[in-house]
């Protein structure tokens, strides 16, 4: 991965290490921490709507923010934008904690909305750094950093639950905010936006790659009229919708089925299954490098069914092993999707056009993602409308997701004819050229 170049390894290694941290916090603060905040504040007398509305609003704000984020990163580089926005993210996280202490819902709503929006640079910046520093080994680099997402599933939710239970929302989120600000300082100190800023070349090569560093812009009209763009938007938009809906309400679903007293085994099987699934983000990265992004994307789509189907068929008599199967699928999903989304976008558009195209594609996909929370809230409302939660009334939400995944798979199959824009720089492409 470092091209036997010690200087490249020295400069690129911090990207891999901090990249895991980026995705850990992105996964946790995008939606997963709802599983911790909601029950905590419900016990404090807050309503579910009041708790979750700022996140819903933040999801809608993310629609234009993806565009702005991609635009400025393409012009100035990811580090230029990540450092100040992550500092603000840390301050807003502290604000969420202080809102309970101060008794201010306005502070809570504003800060939580900011948190939902400003986790985006963690994701987009991490993706762009990997796309800039690696081409031949891009899949493996992404496979390493995206392991941070399932790591949060394994230990993040449980740790945050314990911290909140012991320190309150105030103490736990103030601590969290301080860690995030420290991350911004480390980015400023150790990371550059592209290897050329260090006098290096992608993959540790001694010469420039075929896909040179100079970026090219793409207009909205150009993207919106390209069939390949819509194939990306629909297929991966569905995968992102499913992740948001699944992860934000997974503990809610299990509490409806097993009751709050039955969540202990759920966390245990989550740790076991997700632990087994973590390597899959790296495995998908290897498949991407060796077989191409389209085959790896299809495998990822199949793994999504492993996450969704168990929740659709789950009942109070279901064995714990079924939860483990679900957790394995969740880990493949949360680790694999952020590995493959930038990989397949770079596959279609190449390094020069990656971020220029990605800013438009992610903006449109953000609309799809923003609908996931209202979609799930509707079914939660139906399940709780007539008294104690009826888990069977929430099941159609997961059946709907299964149908969506069939659609995304069909769309992916139509993408196999799209040529790899980085073919000559990819491992499998070089093997084909040698043959």
N, C-alpha and C positions, 0 to 999 in steps of 0.2 A: 504493500500500500504506500510505501514511502520511496519506491524506486531506488533503493540502496543509496539514498542520499541523506546523510546524517543531518545536514542543515535543514532539509525539508522536513525530516522527522521531528526535529526540535521545534520548528515553527508550526507544524500541522497538528502535533499531538495535543496541544491545548484546545484546539477546535473540537477534537473527538471527546476529550474529557468534559469540557464545558458544554459541549453539545448534548451530552446525556443529561446534564443539569437543566439545560434549556427545555428539553422535552418533558422532563419530570415536572417542572413547574408549569409548563404550558398545559399539559394534561390535567394537572391538579387544579389550576386556577381558571381554566376555561369553563369547565362544568362540573368536574368530579367533586369539588369541595361542597357542592350543593348537598351532597349526601351527608355532610357533617353539619353545615350551617342550619339546614332546614329542621331536623329534629331538635337541635339545641335551642333555636329561637322559638319553635312551636311550644316548647316547655316554658319559655319565658312569656308566653301569651301573644306572640306575634301570629298573624295569619299567614297561610301558605302563599297567598297572592302578594302580600307585602314583602315577604322574604324573596320571592323569585322574580318579581316584576323588574327590578333593576338589571337582572341578568338578561331577561328578554329584551329590554330596551337596548342594552349593550350589544346584543346580537345583531340588532338592526343597524346600529351605528357602525358595526364592523363592516357592513356592506360597502360604504364609500371608503372606509378606512383601509381596507385591503388594497384598494386602488391607489390611495395616497402612499401607503407603506411600500408597495411595489415600485411606484414611480420614483420615490426618493431614494430607495435602495439601489435601483438601477442607475441613478444619476450620481449618487454620492458614495455608494457602497453600504453594506449592511451595518458595519461597525459605527459609522457616522450617526445612524439613526437609532441603533440599539441602545447605546450608552445612555443618552438622556431620557428616552422613553422608559427604560427599565428602572431608572432612578425614580421617575414619577410613579411607575407601577409599585415600587416598594413603599413609597410614601402613601399611596392610596390604600395599600394593604394594611398599613399601620392605622389608617383612618377607619377602616372597617372594624378593627378591634376597638378603637377608642369610641366608636359610635355607641356601643353598648354601655361603656362606662359613663359617657356624657348624656346618655338617654336621648340621642338625636337620630331620628329616622332619616332626616334629610342628609346628614353626613354619611350614614350607612348607604343610602340609595346612590348618592353621587359617587362615593368611593368604590362601591361594588361594581357600578356601571363602568367606571374607569378601569378597574381591574379586568373586567371581561374584555374590554377593548384592547388594553395595552399588553395582554399576553400574546397578541398577534406577532409582534416583532421577535419574540422568542422562537416561534415556529418559522416565519418567513426568513428571518435572519439566519437561523441554523440551516435551513434548506439551501439558501443561497451560498453560504460559506462552503458547504459540501460540494455544491455544483461548481463553484469557482476553483476549489483546491483539488478536486478529483474528477476525472472523466473516465479513465479506464477502470478505476476502482471506486467509482461513485456509489454503486449499489452497496458495497461493503461498508463504506464510510457512513452512509445513511443508516445501514443496518445496525451499526454500533450506536450512533447518537439516539436513534429512535427507541432504543431499549429503555430509555428514560420514561416513556409513556406507560408500559406495563409495570415498570418498577413502582410507579405511583399506585397502580392498582393493587400491587402486592402489599406494600408497606405504607404508602402515603396516606391512604384513607384511614387505616387503623391507627397510624401514628398521630395524625391530626385529630382524630376522635379522642384519643387519650390525652393529647395536649389540651384540647378544648375542655375536656372533662375535668382536668386537673388545674389548668391555668385560666379557664374561662376564654371566651372569645377575645377578650382584650389582650391577655398575655400571649396567647398562641399566635394571633395575627400580628402583634407588634414584633414578636420574634421572627416570624415569617418575613415581614417587611424588611427587617434588618438584614436578613440573609440575601434577599433579592437585591438590595442596594450594594452589598458586597460583590455580588455577581457582576453588576455593571462595572465596578472598579476593576475586576479581574479581566473583563473583556477589553477595557481600555488599555490595560497594561500588557496583555499577552497576545491579542488577536489582531490581525490585519485582514482587510476585506478580501484580498486576493493574493496569490503567491507572488505575482509580479511586484507587489509593494515591498517584498523582501528580496527582490532580485532572483526569484525562483520561477519555476514553471509547474503547471498542474501535474499531479502524480509523481512529483520529484524528478521529472524528466530534465535532461540537460539541454533540451531544445524545445521551442514552442510546439504545442500540439497542432493538429490540423485545424481544429476549431479555435481560432485565435481569440485573444482576450477582448478585442474591441467589440463592445456591445452594439446591437442594432435595435432601433425602436420599432414598434408595431402599433398601428392605429387601432382604435376600437372598431372602426368599420372593417378593417382587414380581418380582425379576429372574429367578429360577429357574422361574417359572411363565409367563414371557412368551416367546412363540414367536420374536419378533424378537431377543430376547437369545440364544437358541440358534442362530439363523441367524448372528449375529455370532460367537458362540463357535466354531462348527464351521468356518465359512468362513475366518475369519482365524486360528483356531487351527491349521488345516492349513498356512496360509501361513507361520506362525511356526515350525512343526515343520520344514518344508522348509528354511527359512533356517538354522536351527540345525544340522541334519544336513548340509546342503551345505557351509556355511562352516567348520565345525569339522574336516572331514576332506577338504577339497578338495585340499590338498597331498599327503595320504596317497594319495588316489585317483590323482593324477598320478604319484607316485613308483612306485606299483604298475605303472602302464602304461608309463612311459618310463624308469624308474630314476632315482635321485637325480642322476645326471650329466645327465639330460635336462630338469631343472627350469628351466634358464636361459631357454629359449624360452617356457616356460609363464609365467614372470614378465613377459617382454616382451609377450606377447599379452594377458596380464591387464591390464597398464597401458594398452595400446592400446584393447582392448575396453571396459574399465571407464571409460576417459576419454571414450569416445564415449557411454557410457550415463549418465554423471553428470547431464547436463541433463534426463534423463527424470524425475527426481524432481520437478523444477520444472514440466516439461510436464504430468505427472500432476496437479500442484497446480492448474495453469491449467484443465485439463479438469474437475477437481473444482469449481472456482469457476464455470465457465461452463456445464457440462452436468450437474453433480451428482455426488455421491459414488458412487452405484451404477454409473454408466457408467464412471467412472474405476476403480472396483474391478474390474470385469470386464476392462478393458484390462490392469490389473496382473496379474490371474490368467493371462491369455494370455501375458504377457511371462515369467512363471515357467517356462513350457514351453521358452522359448528358453534358460533356464539349465540345466534338468534334462535335457532330451533329449540334448544333446551329450555329457554325461557318461555317459549310458546307452549310447550307441553308440560311444563313443571306443575306439580300439585303437592299438597302437604305430605303425601306418602312417597314422594320421589326419593330415591337413594342419594346419599351424599356424593356418590361417584358422578352422578349426572351434573351436579354443581361443579365438580372438578372438570368435566368435559366442557361445560360452559365457560369456566375460567380459562381453560386452555385456549378456547376460541377467542375469548376477550383479549388475551395477551397477544395472540396472533394478529388480531384486528387492530388494537391500539398501537402495537409496535410496527406492524406491517404497512398500514395505510400511510403514516408519515414517511416511511421509507420509500414507498412506491409512488406517492403523488409527485414529488419533485423529480424522481427518476423518470417517470413516464412523460412528464411535461418537457424535461430536457431531451428525452428520446424523440419527441415529436418536433420540438422547435430548436434544439441545439443550445449550446452554452451561450452563444452570442445573443440569442433571442429569448432565452429562458425567462428572465425576470420581466422583460417587456411584455411577453405573452401571459406570464403567470399573474401579473397584477390584474389583467382583465378577467382571466379565467377564475381566479380566486374571488374576485368581486361578485361575479355572477353566482358562483357556488355558495358564497356567503348568504345569498338570499335563500337558497335551498336549506342551508344549515340553520338559519334563523327560524325556519318553520318547524324544526324538530321539537323544540321545547313546548310551543303551543300544542303541537300534535300530541305529545305525551301528556301534557296537563289535561287535555280534553278527556283522555281515557282514565286518568287518575280521578278526575271529577265524576265521571260516570260510575267508577268503581266505589266511590265513597258517598254517592248521592243519597242513598237510602239507609244510612246507618253505618254499621261496621264495614270495613273494606271487603268487597267481593272480588277476589283475585281473578275470577273467570271473566269479569267484565273488562279487565285490562288486557286479556289475551288477544283480542283483535288487533291491538297495536302492533304486536309482534308478527301476527299473520300478515299484516300490511307490509311490514319490513321485509318479510320473506318474498313477497310478490315484487317489491322494489328491487331486491337483489337479483331476481330472475331477469328483470329488465336490464340491470347494469351488466349482467353477464352476457346477454345477447348483444348489447352495444359493444362490449369489449371484443367479442368475436369478430365484429365488423372492422375492428381497428388493426387486425393482423396484417393488412396490406399497406399500412403506413410505414414508410421507410425510416430507419434510425438516422436521425440527423447527425449523430456522433459516431456512425458506424466504424470509420477508420481508426477511431481512438478507443474503441471498446474492445475488450478482451476477445469476445466471440467474433467481432468484426475482423480483427487482425488475423485470427485463425482462418477465417474464410478467405481473406486476401492471400494468405500463405498457401492455401490449397489451390 
